Amino acid sequence: MPPRPVMPRMQARPDAPADPSPRTVAEPSTRLTAPVRPVAQRPQRPFQEQPFEIYESERPALRELIAGRGLPLGIIAAAALVIVIGLVVIAGSGGSTPQPSGTANAAKTSTSQTGTAASRGVSKKHGKHHAVAPFSPASVTVAVLNGTAVAGLAGDVSKQLVAQGYKAGSVTNAASHSQSTTIVYFKSGFQAAAGHVATALKLGSSVVLPASTQALASCATTPTGASGTCSGQVIVSLGQDRANLASSTSTSAG
């Protein structure tokens, strides 16, 4: 290998100072500060000994704060009182619970079925069916009064009712012979029977009435005017509207 070249030494510059003087560092200047005033501390009492003081200027605001808090508390107390009263009323009503709509409908259906069975002459008692006895004309005695001038009308109608199964009662005259409408009177307990008699004579239910004093008196009077006994639970007082039921047209009473 060839030998490495020797580098020449660098010489100092002739114009540069040989030994510069060391730099001096300036000391920091002293800052001017204002004197600190000592703060006087107010001696405090122990916590438990400090009284609760309210300044006069703060009293109205404190009253408004207390009033504002008292209003919601009053509303809550009133609502609680209403709830308690409602519970007491519900408990006092017997505690019965409403039936569901299905139960109510079932009850209505059962009631309607019972009414239908009764109308057909069948009643239900203790889970058993008992047939209601049908109406028997033979159990009813009918008295007939002639309230027209058609002779023998009462006797003829009485015979027709006997032919339908009724028992013959008194046959006599009514108090008046100018009666236009036939009336079917009944004694106490025989309203239903009077309805059957009216149907037999092709009359409506509007002519079925309780027996009047005059009708009872006429029933108890014989065709000759003598006093007797009214034999009949149902009394038919014939009017001109049933004059066509007579088999004769003579003008004698009866």
HUFENVEN-V324518 format. One record per backbone hydrogen bond with DSSP energy under -0.5 kcal/mol. NH is the residue of the N-H (numbers start at 1). CO is the residue of the C=O. E is the energy in kcal/mol with one decimal. If there is no record, write none. Layout:
# HUFENVEN-V324518
nh = <NH	NH>
co = <CO	CO>
e = <E	E>
This chain:
# HUFENVEN-V324518
nh = <7	16	26	33	40	41	49	50	50	51	53	55	58	59	59	62	63	64	65	66	67	68	69	70	71	72	73	74	75	76	77	78	79	80	81	82	83	84	85	86	87	88	89	90	91	92	93	94	95	104	105	106	107	108	109	110	111	112	113	114	115	116	117	118	119	120	121	122	123	125	128	130	132	137	139	140	142	143	143	144	145	146	147	147	151	151	153	155	156	157	158	159	160	161	162	163	164	164	165	166	167	167	169	170	172	174	179	183	184	185	185	186	187	190	194	195	196	197	198	199	200	201	202	203	207	208	209	209	211	216	217	218	219	220	221	222	225	228	231	232	233	234	235	236	236	237	237	238	238	240	241	242	243	245	246>
co = <5	13	24	31	38	39	46	46	47	49	51	53	55	55	56	58	59	60	61	62	63	64	65	66	67	68	69	70	71	72	73	74	75	76	77	78	79	80	81	82	83	84	85	86	87	88	89	91	90	100	101	102	103	104	105	106	107	108	109	110	111	112	113	114	115	116	118	117	130	128	125	123	121	135	136	137	167	141	234	170	236	172	145	238	149	250	150	254	152	153	154	155	156	157	158	159	160	161	162	161	137	140	142	231	144	146	147	237	207	183	235	209	233	187	190	191	192	193	194	195	196	197	199	198	204	205	184	207	186	212	213	214	215	216	218	226	222	220	229	230	141	141	185	143	234	183	235	145	236	179	180	239	240	242	243>
e = <-0.5	-0.6	-0.5	-0.6	-0.5	-0.6	-1.0	-0.6	-0.9	-0.5	-0.9	-0.5	-1.5	-0.7	-0.7	-1.9	-2.3	-2.3	-2.1	-2.3	-2.6	-2.5	-1.7	-1.9	-1.6	-0.8	-1.2	-2.2	-2.1	-2.4	-2.2	-2.3	-2.3	-2.2	-1.9	-2.2	-2.2	-2.1	-2.4	-2.3	-2.2	-2.1	-2.3	-2.4	-2.4	-2.0	-1.1	-0.9	-0.9	-2.4	-2.6	-2.2	-2.3	-2.5	-2.6	-2.5	-2.4	-2.6	-2.3	-2.2	-2.5	-2.2	-2.3	-2.3	-2.2	-1.3	-1.6	-2.7	-2.0	-2.5	-1.7	-2.7	-2.5	-0.5	-2.0	-1.9	-2.7	-0.5	-3.0	-2.6	-3.7	-1.8	-0.8	-1.0	-0.6	-3.9	-1.2	-1.3	-2.2	-2.3	-2.2	-1.9	-1.8	-2.1	-2.1	-2.0	-0.7	-0.6	-1.7	-2.1	-0.6	-2.5	-2.3	-2.6	-1.9	-2.4	-2.5	-2.2	-2.2	-0.7	-3.6	-1.4	-2.3	-2.1	-2.0	-1.8	-1.6	-2.1	-2.4	-1.9	-2.0	-1.5	-1.4	-3.1	-1.1	-1.4	-2.2	-0.7	-2.4	-2.1	-2.3	-2.5	-2.1	-1.4	-1.4	-3.1	-2.2	-3.5	-0.8	-0.9	-2.4	-1.9	-2.2	-3.3	-0.5	-3.0	-0.6	-2.9	-0.8	-1.9	-1.3	-2.0	-1.4	-1.3	-1.5>
